[in-house]
Amino acid sequence: MDFDFSQLNKQERYKLLVSFIVPRPIALVTTVDAEGVSNAGPMSFFNVFGDEPPILILGIQHRPDGRFKDTTRNIHDSGEFVVNLVNERIAPHMITTSLDFAPEEDEVSAAGLTLAPSRHLRAGRILEAPVALECRKTESLEYPNRSVIVGEVLHMHVQDEYIDPATLRVRPEAYHPLARLHADAYLYAETQFELPRPSLEQWRTAQVSVAEHGAAAACATPVMSHDID
């Protein structure tokens, strides 16, 4: 099937995109408003886009009436936010933060999570999160229904059990991040395998070997009369 996106409505485009571009990591974003009220909201239009500079991007949809969500407004006003990653331990709490609380309500407390001070920002980080990244907004792209926000990572907090301090590699046996699929479907990153990347020379050598063995096998196979058209 082919889909001309100019001929689809918003919901149809959304269903196609989020159903097939999977899995998507979840950013549980914490911000603070001018009065000091903390806010938390999960976003699955999110990923890392570079290490020099270290940047990540959030795509945050506006409310149905076109107004900014609290997260978007707070980021625009303060220029900062924290991305808290989600694992199986805090998944139910993440869902609670997605509910339509009033702007003056603190989703972090309502969800039973703990706000801890950040190193560089007014916005706090979620203490229970396996990873928290303190970010400064560097720019944003504004669309009629969405803000695309670019943030530079200033500081990263990782709970000790999830990282090998000698190599700075994740411990996959311990860290099972939650990822969004579509609708109410999610998955944990538990099944992992290695797929090494060969050098170009190794790849060429392997191709030659396959070709040679294939040719030899073909020569060794007798041709029967019923194989001939």
Summary of the structure (lengths in Angstrom):
residues: 229
radius of gyration: 23.8
end to end distance: 34.8
largest distance: 86.8
contacts: 605
relative contact order: 0.15
helix: 27%
strand: 33%
